[in-house]
Amino acid sequence: MSRLLRLVAICLGATIALAPATSAPESPGALPEHQILVMVRHPPDHYRASGAYGGGYGDELARSARERLARRIAKHNGLTVVEDWPMPMIGVDCFVMGVPNARSTTAAAEQLSHDPDVGWAEPMQLYSAQGGAISHNDPLYAAEPAAAEWHLADLHRVATGRGTSVAVIDSGIDAHHPDLAGQVRVNINFVAGRPLVAEQHGTAVAGIIAAKADNGLGIAGVSPAASLLGLRACWQVNRGSNATVCDTLSLAKALYFAAGKRPDVINLSLSGPDTRLLRALLAAAMDRGSAVVVAFDRNRADGGFPASVPGVIAASDGFLARSRGQVYTAPGKDVPTTEPGGRWFLVSGSSFAAAHVSGLLALMRERKHSALTLIVKPRGGAIDACATLARVSSACDCSCGPYRFASARSRR
């Protein structure tokens, strides 16, 4: 379908919007450019790797001892302790320390990394979102690229994501949107100093993954029966803008929480600098059984971080002539999706290609398939969703292109 027809469909869909947006995004705050993250080690016998949110491990004396140690380290190095976040799953307490303006955060982190009581230290970094036949009765379904490219309604005869969960680490999700109401199991804010609000990027990603199907409204998500964990680690920069940023600590908090909950899929539609802390948490999440889907950044070598991390699934919205690792192409151009305030709008970018892949993996996980092998078409790395789901399906009595699938009746 042409871009013009999609725009017409969006305009028609806007007539069923329920209310104007009521949650204004925050005004941009200053990046903590003069902060570093300091990982203080603690003995294994003083914590339990349960993934409990916010710590709750060891006795209070041990906890106080680590805090005193961190404050001594900070004082000795001319720094100040801003806050801390326990991460027993990877054996450290993460302390945020302020660095005087005249000093380099890189130099301060390097200096502390040689302290025997410090696991490692790293500057706080900034990450940005990568935005750019049978049918459903949702008015905008026909405008969805996945409707035709992925034969989405046919896929939903095989699986809808029921019983699966997808953690969306992004900006705030509008959990009251009519296409998302009841889909968001938890909606937690990990951004310090900014209240939880509904924002465009996170709401758009959530809608592509799990918007309700056949409710007579808007769109149908790729996995409309999956439940979402809304983990706000990012924030919208300007009102009316899809520009979205995150920092290292907010992402680390959200990743730690997600790893502890063991969702089927973790969606990270963002890109930024490589850090040891986030790599450790990504590894912990994958070790605990979660598939991690990330956006490929064309402007960074090897797609940037975390697309360059071994084991993650990187998605792009278009063909890539060259890439060192496997990059999957999924729908990501002119995609209608949910917008805060009960509306729908068009989005483009690798962020939204990643959301499609996360939804497809949820369909595969519903079929109890742990080997998440995505089948691609001969050229360009485009995912063949029909062939991918056919591989994890059994009895067949309906078609999806050249492939045959099990209907809902045969799965009962």
Secondary structure, 3 states (H helix, E strand, C coil): CCHHHHHHHHHHHHCCCCCCCCCCCCCCCCCCCCEEEEEEECCHHHCCCCCCCCCCCCCHHHHHHHHHHHHHHHHHCCCEEEEEEEEHHHCEEEEEEECCCCCCHHHHHHHHHCCCCEEEEEECCEEEECCCCCCCCCCCHHHCHHHHHCCHHHHCCCCCCCCCEEEEEECCCCCCCCCCCCCEEEEEECCCCCCCCCCHHHHHHHHHHHCCCCCCCCCCCCCCCCEEEEEECEEECCCCCCCEEEEHHHHHHHHHHHHHHCCCEEEECEEECCCHHHHHHHHHHHHCCCEEEEECCCCCHHHCECCCCCCCEEEECCCCCCCCCCEEECCCCCEEEEECCCEEEEECCHHHHHHHHHHHHHHHHHCCCCCCCCCECCCCCEECHHHHHHHCCCCCCEEECCEEECCCHHHC
